[in-house]
Amino acid sequence: MKRGWPVARLGDLTDLVTKGTTPTSLGHAFVEEGINFVKVESINTAGQFIKEKFAHITPACHSVLARSQLQSGDILFSIAGALGRTGFVTDDILPANTNQALAIIRLKRDVGLSPKFVLKALETGVVLAQIESFKGGVAQQNLSLAQVRDFQIALPPLPEQHRIVVLLDEAFEGIATAKANAKKNLQNARALFESHLHSVFSQRGEGWLETTLGEVCTITSTLVDPRKTELLGLTHVGAGNIESKTGGFIDLKTAGEEGLISGKFLFDQSMVLYSKIRPYLMKVARPDFVGLCSADMYPLAPTPNVVTRNYLFHLLLSKEFTDYAIQGSARAGMPKVNREHLFAFRVWLPDVKKQEQLAANLDSLRQETQRLAAIYSHKLAALQALKKSLLHQAFTGEL
């Protein structure tokens, strides 16, 4: 914090620090149309209101909930759930109310204070550090209004406040544009792969044969006891250990490390693992090791000289198969694909040489897509870090 800047307690800069009330606690219900009702999820991480996520209450309820009525210029600060999310109330969302998860901060108007400056001050690492100190190392998910009032805010002269706000607004606008472009590029890279994957499994080439999955792959494994000494060192794969759509493995442990007790399937490097739970998650993997998999997975053994493992892997990730699996998994409890439905899926197969060529092309394109995704994800993280850095510089007098 720049030497010479006074520091003030937020409560001393406000006419009001309060929080709202949930209508249902007073016997009122939410309605389809009516007065806007702002929740934490109605504000995104950039501090913008998402009007599609507003709830609504009746005018009568709005009148009853007088304490939670918002005014133009109010600052909203989340004190439950996603702690520290901020929003600035403007005329275009009024009339509106909020609930007890958001603190309403109404600043005094005669203390030489820029509301936008205070808003940005509440987003800085200084305030976030204060929140952590309030927690005292405990996994606290809520802040009290007293704690909010105790936030320490640095106050440069009013012209400096305005200068900082203008600089940050311009910088954040550029960062927002760069983030939007990075997200769009990331979506385009993934869409390109999915489009190519779809084109492969929707074509019907000359000499291709129509068959079913049950005729080209089998489940040869039987359930084994993971507590056996010779199995304790084998890696265990459950649905949670496979990344959706990519086939990557995460957080793998051995049967012994997990303390498994229920029956598991034994698999090897020749098989494709398919999670039958929630098929829309598209969890398919090609292990390069011998291991055990959950009973909620199918270890599929491709029929030699009929279908290649790599082709089968990509087939199970295709939109055609996923749509089919979803249609057959509807049930009262958890969506699940049974063996009969899985093996009844009809597919057109080229010869093995063509399968290897198509699968190799898909693997190359997937690798390039993942490389681009890593670049764009890194850029998004760097842009977010830049925003935090600018906020820190602004409120330490370095901007």
C-alpha positions in Angstrom: 0.0 0.0 0.0 1.5 3.4 -1.0 2.9 5.4 1.8 0.8 8.4 2.5 -2.5 6.9 1.5 -4.9 6.8 4.4 -6.6 3.6 5.3 -10.2 3.5 6.2 -12.5 0.8 7.6 -15.3 0.0 5.1 -18.0 0.4 7.7 -16.9 4.0 8.3 -17.4 4.8 4.5 -20.9 3.4 4.3 -24.5 4.4 5.2 -25.5 0.8 5.1 -24.0 -2.7 5.1 -26.8 -5.2 5.2 -28.0 -8.3 3.5 -31.2 -9.5 1.9 -33.8 -12.1 2.7 -35.1 -15.1 0.8 -38.8 -14.6 -0.1 -39.7 -18.2 0.8 -38.7 -17.5 4.4 -41.6 -15.0 4.6 -44.1 -17.2 2.8 -43.6 -15.7 -0.6 -42.8 -17.7 -3.8 -40.7 -16.9 -6.8 -42.6 -16.2 -10.0 -41.9 -16.5 -13.7 -42.0 -12.7 -14.3 -41.8 -9.8 -11.9 -39.3 -7.8 -9.9 -35.6 -8.9 -10.4 -34.2 -11.0 -7.6 -30.4 -11.2 -7.6 -28.5 -14.3 -6.4 -24.8 -15.0 -6.3 -25.1 -17.1 -9.4 -26.7 -14.0 -11.1 -23.2 -12.4 -11.1 -20.3 -13.8 -13.1 -16.7 -13.8 -12.0 -16.1 -10.6 -14.0 -18.7 -8.8 -11.9 -21.3 -8.6 -14.6 -25.0 -9.4 -14.0 -26.4 -12.4 -15.9 -30.0 -11.3 -16.3 -31.0 -14.8 -17.6 -30.1 -16.0 -14.1 -32.2 -13.5 -12.2 -35.1 -15.0 -10.2 -38.3 -12.9 -9.9 -40.7 -11.9 -7.2 -44.0 -10.1 -7.1 -44.3 -6.3 -6.5 -46.0 -7.1 -3.2 -43.1 -9.3 -2.1 -40.7 -6.5 -3.2 -42.5 -4.1 -0.9 -42.4 -6.5 2.1 -38.7 -7.1 1.6 -37.8 -3.5 2.1 -34.4 -4.2 3.7 -33.2 -6.0 0.6 -34.3 -3.5 -2.0 -31.4 -2.4 -4.1 -30.5 1.2 -5.2 -28.4 2.5 -8.1 -24.8 2.7 -6.9 -25.0 -0.2 -4.4 -22.2 -2.6 -4.3 -23.0 -6.3 -3.9 -20.4 -8.6 -2.2 -21.0 -12.3 -1.8 -20.6 -13.5 1.8 -21.7 -17.1 1.3 -20.6 -19.7 -1.2 -18.4 -18.0 -3.9 -16.9 -15.5 -1.4 -15.9 -12.2 -2.7 -17.9 -12.0 -5.9 -18.8 -8.4 -6.6 -21.5 -6.5 -8.6 -22.3 -2.8 -9.1 -26.0 -2.0 -9.2 -27.2 0.2 -12.1 -30.6 1.6 -13.1 -31.1 -1.0 -15.8 -31.7 -3.9 -13.3 -33.9 -1.9 -10.9 -36.2 -2.5 -9.2 -34.5 -5.4 -7.6 -33.9 -7.3 -4.4 -31.3 -9.8 -3.2 -30.9 -12.6 -0.6 -28.7 -13.2 2.5 -25.8 -14.6 0.4 -25.0 -11.1 -0.8 -24.1 -8.1 1.3 -25.5 -4.8 0.2 -22.8 -2.0 0.6 -24.2 1.5 0.3 -21.5 4.1 0.4 -21.7 7.6 1.9 -21.9 10.3 -0.8 -20.0 13.1 1.0 -16.7 11.5 1.8 -14.7 12.1 -1.4 -15.2 8.5 -2.5 -15.5 6.9 -6.0 -17.9 3.9 -5.8 -16.2 2.3 -8.7 -12.9 2.6 -6.9 -14.2 0.9 -3.8 -15.7 -1.8 -6.0 -12.3 -2.6 -7.5 -10.7 -2.3 -4.1 -13.0 -5.2 -3.0 -11.6 -7.3 -5.8 -7.9 -6.9 -4.8 -5.7 -9.5 -3.2 -5.6 -7.2 -0.2 -9.2 -7.8 0.6 -9.0 -11.5 -0.3 -6.1 -11.8 2.1 -8.3 -10.2 4.8 -11.0 -12.8 4.1 -8.4 -15.6 4.6 -7.4 -14.0 7.9 -11.0 -14.0 9.0 -11.2 -17.7 8.3 -8.3 -18.3 10.6 -7.3 -21.5 8.8 -10.8 -22.9 9.0 -12.8 -23.9 6.0 -15.3 -21.1 6.6 -17.8 -20.6 3.8 -19.5 -17.5 5.1 -18.6 -14.0 6.2 -20.5 -11.9 8.7 -21.6 -8.4 8.0 -19.3 -7.3 10.9 -16.3 -8.8 9.0 -17.3 -7.0 5.8 -17.5 -3.7 7.7 -14.0 -4.3 9.0 -12.4 -4.5 5.5 -9.5 -2.0 5.3 -9.6 0.1 2.2 -6.7 2.4 1.0 -8.0 5.8 0.0 -5.8 7.9 -2.3 -7.1 11.4 -3.3 -10.3 11.4 -5.3 -8.6 12.4 -8.6 -6.2 9.4 -8.1 -9.2 7.2 -7.5 -10.7 8.3 -10.8 -7.4 7.8 -12.6 -7.0 4.3 -11.3 -10.6 3.4 -12.2 -10.1 4.6 -15.8 -6.8 2.7 -16.2 -8.3 -0.5 -14.8 -11.4 -0.2 -16.9 -9.4 0.2 -20.1 -7.0 -2.7 -19.1 -9.9 -5.0 -18.1 -11.7 -4.3 -21.4 -8.6 -5.4 -23.3 -8.2 -8.4 -21.1 -11.9 -9.4 -21.5 -11.5 -9.2 -25.3 -8.4 -11.3 -25.2 -10.1 -13.9 -23.0 -13.1 -14.0 -25.3 -10.8 -14.6 -28.3 -8.8 -17.3 -26.4 -12.1 -19.1 -25.4 -13.4 -18.9 -29.0 -10.1 -20.3 -30.3 -10.3 -23.1 -27.8 -13.9 -23.9 -28.8 -12.9 -23.8 -32.5 -10.0 -26.2 -31.9 -12.3 -28.7 -30.1 -15.1 -28.3 -32.6 -12.7 -29.1 -35.5 -11.7 -32.4 -34.0 -15.4 -33.3 -33.2 -16.4 -32.4 -36.7 -13.7 -34.7 -38.2 -14.6 -37.4 -35.8 -18.2 -37.2 -36.9 -17.2 -37.3 -40.5 -15.3 -40.5 -40.0 -18.1 -42.4 -38.4 -20.9 -41.1 -40.5 -19.3 -42.2 -43.8 -20.1 -45.4 -45.7 -17.1 -46.2 -48.0 -16.9 -48.8 -50.7 -16.4 -52.3 -49.3 -17.4 -51.3 -45.8 -19.4 -53.9 -43.9 -22.3 -53.3 -41.6 -22.1 -55.2 -38.3 -22.7 -54.7 -34.6 -20.4 -54.1 -31.7 -21.2 -57.5 -30.3 -19.8 -59.1 -33.4 -16.5 -57.2 -33.3 -15.6 -57.0 -29.6 -16.2 -59.0 -26.5 -15.9 -58.9 -22.7 -13.6 -61.7 -21.8 -12.7 -60.6 -18.3 -14.5 -61.9 -15.2 -14.7 -60.3 -11.8 -11.7 -60.9 -9.5 -11.1 -60.3 -5.8 -8.8 -57.2 -5.6 -7.7 -58.2 -2.1 -5.6 -61.1 -3.4 -1.9 -60.6 -2.8 -1.0 -60.8 -6.5 -3.5 -58.1 -7.4 -2.8 -55.5 -4.7 -0.1 -53.8 -6.8 -2.2 -53.4 -9.9 -3.5 -50.0 -10.9 -7.2 -49.5 -10.4 -9.2 -47.5 -13.0 -12.7 -46.2 -12.1 -14.8 -43.8 -14.1 -13.4 -40.9 -12.0 -9.9 -41.7 -13.2 -10.7 -41.1 -16.9 -11.0 -37.6 -18.4 -14.2 -37.0 -20.4 -13.6 -37.1 -24.2 -9.8 -37.3 -24.1 -9.2 -40.8 -22.7 -6.5 -39.4 -20.3 -5.9 -41.0 -16.9 -5.9 -39.0 -13.7 -5.1 -39.7 -10.0 -4.4 -43.4 -10.5 -3.7 -45.6 -7.5 -3.2 -49.3 -6.9 -5.8 -51.6 -5.5 -3.9 -51.8 -2.3 -3.6 -48.1 -1.9 -7.4 -47.7 -2.4 -8.2 -50.6 -0.1 -10.6 -52.2 -2.6 -12.9 -55.0 -1.4 -15.5 -55.5 -4.1 -15.0 -57.5 -7.4 -13.2 -55.8 -10.2 -12.4 -56.7 -13.9 -8.9 -57.5 -14.9 -7.8 -55.8 -18.1 -4.6 -55.6 -20.3 -3.1 -53.4 -23.0 -5.2 -55.0 -25.8 -8.5 -53.7 -24.4 -10.6 -50.5 -24.5 -12.2 -49.4 -21.2 -15.7 -47.9 -21.5 -17.6 -46.4 -18.6 -21.2 -47.5 -18.7 -22.3 -44.9 -16.1 -23.5 -41.6 -17.5 -22.6 -42.2 -21.1 -22.9 -38.5 -21.9 -19.6 -38.0 -20.1 -17.8 -40.0 -22.8 -15.3 -41.8 -20.7 -13.3 -44.1 -22.8 -9.6 -45.1 -22.4 -6.8 -47.2 -24.0 -4.6 -48.4 -21.1 -0.9 -49.2 -21.7 -0.7 -51.3 -18.6 -2.4 -54.3 -16.9 -4.8 -53.3 -14.2 -8.2 -53.6 -12.5 -11.3 -51.6 -13.5 -14.5 -50.9 -11.8 -17.5 -53.2 -12.3 -19.2 -50.1 -13.7 -16.8 -50.2 -16.7 -16.7 -52.5 -19.7 -13.2 -53.9 -20.6 -13.8 -54.5 -24.3 -11.5 -56.8 -26.2 -11.4 -56.1 -30.0 -11.7 -59.1 -32.3 -8.3 -59.5 -34.0 -8.3 -58.8 -37.8 -11.8 -57.4 -37.6 -11.5 -54.2 -35.6 -8.4 -52.4 -34.3 -8.2 -51.1 -30.7 -7.6 -47.6 -31.8 -10.5 -47.5 -34.2 -12.8 -49.0 -31.5 -11.6 -46.3 -29.1 -12.5 -43.4 -31.4 -15.8 -45.1 -32.4 -16.9 -45.2 -28.7 -16.2 -41.4 -28.5 -18.1 -40.6 -31.7 -21.4 -38.6 -31.5 -23.2 -41.4 -33.3 -22.4 -44.0 -30.6 -22.8 -41.5 -27.7 -26.3 -40.5 -28.9 -27.2 -44.1 -29.2 -25.8 -44.9 -25.7 -27.7 -42.0 -24.1 -31.0 -43.1 -25.7 -30.6 -46.6 -24.2 -29.5 -45.5 -20.7 -32.6 -43.8 -19.5 -33.6 -45.3 -16.1 -35.1 -44.1 -12.8 -31.8 -44.0 -11.1 -28.4 -43.4 -12.6 -28.1 -43.5 -16.4 -26.4 -46.7 -17.4 -25.7 -48.6 -20.6 -26.4 -52.3 -20.3 -24.4 -54.9 -22.3 -27.3 -55.9 -24.6 -27.8 -52.3 -25.7 -24.1 -51.7 -26.1 -23.5 -54.7 -28.3 -26.6 -54.0 -30.4 -25.0 -50.8 -31.8 -24.8 -51.1 -35.5 -21.6 -49.8 -37.2 -20.0 -49.7 -40.7 -16.5 -51.0 -40.7 -13.8 -50.6 -43.4 -11.0 -53.1 -43.7 -8.3 -53.2 -40.9 -5.8 -51.2 -43.0 -8.3 -48.4 -43.5 -9.2 -48.5 -39.8 -5.5 -48.0 -38.9 -5.2 -45.1 -41.3 -8.3 -43.4 -40.0 -7.4 -43.9 -36.3 -3.9 -42.6 -36.9 -5.3 -39.4 -38.5 -7.7 -39.0 -35.6 -4.9 -39.4 -33.1 -2.7 -36.9 -34.9 -5.6 -34.4 -35.0 -6.4 -35.0 -31.3 -2.8 -34.4 -30.4 -2.8 -31.1 -32.2 -6.1 -30.1 -30.7 -4.8 -30.9 -27.2 -1.7 -28.8 -27.9 -3.8 -25.9 -29.0 -6.1 -26.3 -26.0 -3.1 -26.2 -23.7 -1.9 -23.0 -25.3 -5.2 -21.3 -25.0 -5.8 -22.5 -21.5 -2.4 -21.2 -20.5 -3.2 -17.9 -22.1 -6.5 -17.7 -20.2 -4.6 -18.4 -16.9 -2.0 -15.7 -17.8 -4.8 -13.1 -18.5 -6.4 -13.9 -15.2 -3.0 -13.5 -13.4 -2.5 -10.2 -15.3 -5.8 -8.9 -14.0 -4.8 -9.7 -10.4 -1.4 -8.2 -10.9 -3.0 -4.9 -12.2 -5.3 -4.8 -9.2 -2.4 -5.3 -6.8 -0.4 -2.6 -8.5 -3.3 -0.2 -8.5 -3.9 -0.4 -4.7 -0.2 -0.3 -3.8 0.4 2.9 -5.7 2.5 1.2 -8.5 0.1 1.8 -11.4 
